[in-house]
């Protein structure tokens, strides 16, 4: 009996010692950059429902090494859409022309919305989320569970004769449980990870206004998606996300292929010289490198673009309306300077 109690004590002590606990310090440091892979192949036989509980071993070392996309954590007030989300602490910028705006509070992270932008075509869609609760809760450890929800309504302009506009409604409810911890193996290495089981219940409705009939709903989609999210300490972004529809079909996985922490590819804006502020007819800019400069408005539309070939460069801005703009500079190696605000007044 004494031996059994000792073994039980050691087992429980092992659980308390080995499991991961995630807090604010493990998340979203400005400037971190993450490279991700994505696939839907080779997942048919994987059943993560049967791999819950403590001290699990998840082997995804067979995933390909290709980098599909990247994302970066940036300060929200350095983005062109900060005025739409003034309480946002940071934004997640992706290669797919998206900004995800989120707010940091003592208890967790609240998602505020999303912007899908195309500066060339001037077609930017702003999704203002009505969020209840935190999308991530601090601290997060084995056994933690919570819920949150969000919804949004977006109205698009007319796209064909006889139509006034198109509306898209979304309602999403999430149940989250940290249901497991253990060792996760990826192509880039092995990690001690905490796993969260996320169940999303979504309703998407599209409405079209067709005069004189008024609004009607051609499509209403209801969906339930199960996603397992794996996190570890310090890195600041999930290691792997495995998702499938509730019936087990349509499986997909995206995973962390590589990351940069503390070796910021964005060059701080303090190294950028810009004068005068505010500008009237011309603005002088000084960069230490050769590259492309873009001036964008608060809606993300590119108003000017030019190549910078020397340290000091003068740009005419007399054709721009008074207001606030952002100057974006990318050097010839593909590294970006942090955005710089430009004020034009007359």
C-alpha positions in Angstrom: 0.0 0.0 0.0 2.8 2.4 0.9 4.6 1.6 -2.4 1.3 2.3 -4.3 0.9 5.6 -2.6 4.5 6.6 -3.4 4.0 5.7 -7.0 0.8 7.7 -7.1 2.5 10.7 -5.5 5.4 10.6 -8.0 2.9 10.3 -10.9 0.9 13.3 -9.7 4.1 15.3 -9.0 5.2 14.5 -12.5 2.0 15.9 -14.0 2.4 19.1 -12.0 6.0 19.5 -13.0 5.8 18.5 -16.7 2.8 20.3 -17.9 3.0 23.7 -19.6 1.5 26.9 -18.2 1.1 29.8 -20.7 0.9 33.4 -19.6 1.2 36.8 -21.2 5.0 36.6 -21.5 4.6 33.7 -23.9 2.6 35.7 -26.4 2.9 38.3 -29.1 6.2 40.1 -28.8 6.3 42.9 -31.4 8.5 42.2 -34.4 8.5 38.4 -34.2 8.1 36.8 -37.6 6.7 33.3 -38.2 6.9 31.1 -41.3 4.2 28.4 -41.7 3.5 25.4 -43.8 0.1 24.0 -44.8 -1.2 20.7 -46.1 -4.4 18.6 -46.4 -2.4 15.4 -47.5 -1.6 12.4 -45.3 -4.1 13.3 -42.5 -6.8 10.6 -43.1 -5.5 8.2 -40.5 -4.8 10.8 -37.8 -7.3 10.8 -34.9 -6.4 13.4 -32.3 -9.6 12.7 -30.3 -7.9 9.5 -29.0 -4.7 11.3 -28.0 -5.9 13.4 -25.1 -4.8 13.6 -21.5 -1.3 14.0 -19.9 2.1 13.0 -21.2 1.1 12.4 -24.9 3.5 12.1 -27.9 2.5 13.6 -31.2 4.8 12.9 -34.1 4.4 15.3 -37.1 8.0 15.1 -38.1 6.9 13.8 -41.5 5.4 17.1 -42.6 7.1 18.8 -45.6 9.7 21.5 -45.0 8.1 23.9 -47.6 7.3 27.4 -46.3 3.8 28.4 -47.5 3.3 31.9 -45.9 4.6 34.1 -43.1 3.1 36.5 -40.6 4.4 39.2 -38.4 3.4 40.8 -35.1 3.3 44.6 -35.4 2.2 47.5 -33.2 -1.3 48.4 -34.1 -0.7 52.1 -34.2 1.9 51.7 -36.9 -0.7 50.2 -39.3 -2.9 52.1 -41.8 -6.1 50.8 -40.2 -5.4 51.6 -36.6 -8.2 54.3 -36.6 -10.7 51.5 -37.1 -9.5 49.6 -34.1 -8.1 52.3 -31.7 -8.0 50.0 -28.6 -5.9 47.4 -30.4 -2.5 46.7 -28.9 -1.1 44.7 -31.8 -1.9 43.5 -35.3 -1.0 40.3 -37.0 0.1 41.1 -40.6 0.0 38.2 -43.1 1.2 37.7 -46.7 -2.4 37.2 -47.8 -3.1 40.9 -47.4 -4.7 40.6 -44.0 -4.4 42.5 -40.7 -5.9 40.8 -37.6 -6.3 43.3 -34.8 -6.3 42.2 -31.2 -6.4 43.7 -27.7 -4.3 42.7 -24.7 -5.8 42.8 -21.3 -4.7 41.3 -17.9 -6.9 38.2 -18.4 -6.1 37.4 -22.0 -6.4 38.5 -25.6 -9.6 39.8 -27.3 -9.9 39.7 -31.1 -11.3 43.0 -32.4 -11.5 42.4 -36.1 -9.8 41.9 -39.5 -9.0 43.9 -42.6 -8.6 42.4 -46.0 -6.9 45.0 -48.2 -5.8 45.5 -51.7 -4.1 48.9 -52.1 -3.8 48.6 -55.9 -7.5 47.8 -56.6 -8.8 50.0 -53.7 -11.0 47.2 -52.4 -10.5 47.0 -48.6 -13.0 45.1 -46.4 -13.1 45.9 -42.7 -14.6 43.3 -40.4 -15.5 44.9 -37.0 -16.0 42.0 -34.6 -18.5 42.1 -31.8 -16.5 39.9 -29.4 -17.7 38.6 -26.1 -14.9 37.2 -23.9 -11.2 36.6 -24.6 -10.1 34.5 -27.6 -7.2 33.4 -25.4 -7.2 33.3 -21.6 -4.3 33.9 -19.1 -3.0 31.7 -17.7 -3.6 28.7 -19.8 -2.8 25.2 -18.4 -4.0 21.6 -18.5 -7.7 21.5 -17.6 -8.5 25.1 -18.3 -11.7 25.7 -20.2 -13.7 28.7 -21.3 -15.9 30.1 -24.1 -16.0 33.2 -26.3 -17.9 34.4 -29.3 -17.9 37.0 -32.1 -20.0 38.2 -34.9 -19.8 40.8 -37.7 -21.8 42.3 -40.5 -20.2 43.6 -43.7 -22.0 45.4 -46.5 -20.4 45.4 -50.0 -21.2 47.8 -52.8 -23.3 47.0 -55.9 -21.6 44.5 -58.2 -24.2 43.9 -60.9 -27.2 45.7 -62.4 -30.3 45.6 -60.3 -28.5 44.9 -57.0 -28.1 47.6 -54.4 -25.6 45.7 -52.3 -24.5 42.5 -50.6 -24.4 41.8 -46.9 -22.5 39.1 -45.2 -23.3 38.1 -41.6 -21.3 35.8 -39.4 -22.0 34.4 -35.9 -19.3 32.2 -34.3 -19.3 30.6 -30.9 -16.1 28.8 -29.5 -15.6 26.2 -26.7 -12.0 25.8 -25.7 -10.4 23.3 -23.4 -6.7 22.7 -22.7 -7.2 18.9 -22.8 -3.7 17.5 -23.1 0.0 18.1 -22.8 3.1 16.2 -23.9 5.8 16.2 -26.6 5.2 17.5 -30.1 7.7 16.7 -32.9 7.8 18.9 -36.0 10.3 19.0 -38.9 12.2 21.8 -37.1 12.5 20.1 -33.7 10.9 18.7 -30.6 8.8 20.8 -28.1 7.0 20.3 -24.8 3.5 21.5 -25.7 0.1 22.3 -24.3 -2.8 21.3 -26.5 -6.1 23.1 -26.7 -9.2 21.6 -28.1 -11.3 24.3 -29.9 -14.8 23.7 -31.2 -16.2 26.4 -33.4 -19.9 26.7 -34.2 -20.4 29.0 -37.1 -23.4 30.5 -39.1 -22.7 32.4 -42.3 -25.5 34.2 -44.1 -25.3 36.1 -47.4 -28.1 38.6 -48.2 -28.6 40.3 -51.6 -30.8 43.3 -52.2 -32.6 42.9 -55.6 -34.9 45.8 -56.4 -37.9 45.8 -56.1 -38.0 42.5 -54.2 -35.8 43.7 -51.3 -33.4 41.7 -49.3 -33.3 37.9 -49.7 -30.9 35.2 -48.4 -29.6 33.0 -51.2 -27.1 31.1 -48.9 -27.1 30.2 -45.2 -24.2 28.0 -44.1 -23.9 26.2 -40.7 -20.7 24.6 -39.8 -18.9 23.0 -36.8 -15.1 22.7 -36.9 -12.9 21.0 -34.5 -9.3 22.4 -34.1 -6.5 21.3 -31.9 -4.0 24.0 -31.2 -0.5 23.3 -29.8 1.5 25.9 -27.9 4.8 26.0 -26.0 6.6 28.6 -23.8 8.4 31.6 -25.1 7.9 31.3 -28.9 4.7 33.4 -28.9 2.7 31.6 -31.6 1.1 28.2 -32.0 3.3 25.3 -33.1 0.6 23.5 -35.0 -3.1 23.7 -35.7 -5.0 20.6 -36.8 -8.6 21.2 -38.0 -11.4 19.0 -39.3 -15.1 19.2 -39.7 -17.1 17.7 -36.9 -17.8 14.6 -38.9 -14.1 13.9 -39.3 -13.8 15.1 -42.9 -11.9 17.9 -44.6 -8.8 17.6 -42.4 -6.1 20.2 -42.7 -3.0 21.2 -40.7 -0.8 24.3 -40.6 2.4 24.3 -38.6 5.3 26.5 -37.6 8.1 26.0 -40.1 10.5 28.6 -38.7 10.5 31.7 -36.7 12.5 34.8 -35.8 12.7 36.0 -32.2 14.8 39.1 -31.4 16.4 39.2 -34.8 13.8 41.7 -36.1 13.6 41.9 -39.9 11.7 45.2 -39.5 14.1 48.1 -39.2 12.9 50.6 -36.5 11.4 53.8 -37.8 13.8 55.9 -35.6 16.4 55.3 -38.3 14.1 57.0 -40.8 14.4 60.8 -41.3 11.3 62.6 -42.5 10.8 66.3 -42.8 9.1 68.7 -42.7 6.2 67.5 -40.6 3.5 68.4 -41.5 4.4 68.6 -45.2 2.9 70.9 -47.8 4.3 70.6 -51.3 7.3 68.3 -50.7 8.6 65.9 -48.1 12.2 64.9 -47.7 13.0 61.3 -46.6 16.3 59.7 -45.8 16.9 56.0 -45.7 20.3 54.3 -45.4 19.4 51.7 -48.1 18.1 51.3 -51.6 14.6 50.1 -52.0 10.9 50.9 -52.8 8.9 53.6 -51.0 5.1 53.6 -50.8 2.7 56.2 -49.4 -0.6 54.8 -48.4 -3.7 56.5 -46.9 -5.7 55.4 -43.9 -7.7 53.0 -46.0 -4.6 51.2 -47.2 -4.7 52.6 -50.7 -1.3 53.2 -52.3 -1.2 56.9 -53.3 2.4 57.0 -54.5 5.3 54.6 -55.0 8.9 55.3 -56.1 12.4 53.8 -55.8 14.8 55.3 -53.4 18.3 55.3 -54.8 20.1 57.6 -52.4 20.1 58.6 -48.7 18.1 61.8 -49.2 15.1 61.9 -51.5 12.5 64.6 -52.1 8.9 63.5 -52.9 6.2 65.8 -54.2 3.0 65.5 -52.2 1.1 68.6 -53.4 -1.3 66.3 -55.2 -2.3 64.5 -52.0 -5.2 65.8 -49.9 -4.4 67.1 -46.4 -4.5 64.3 -43.8 -2.6 61.4 -42.3 -0.7 58.9 -44.4 1.9 56.1 -43.9 5.2 55.8 -45.5 6.3 52.1 -46.1 9.8 51.3 -47.2 11.2 47.9 -48.3 14.9 47.5 -49.0 16.3 45.5 -51.9 16.7 42.5 -49.6 13.0 42.4 -48.9 13.2 43.7 -45.3 10.7 46.3 -44.2 11.2 49.5 -42.2 8.5 50.1 -39.6 5.7 52.4 -41.0 6.2 56.1 -40.5 3.3 58.5 -40.2 3.2 61.4 -42.7 1.1 64.5 -42.0 0.0 66.7 -44.9 -1.5 70.2 -44.1 -2.1 73.3 -46.1 
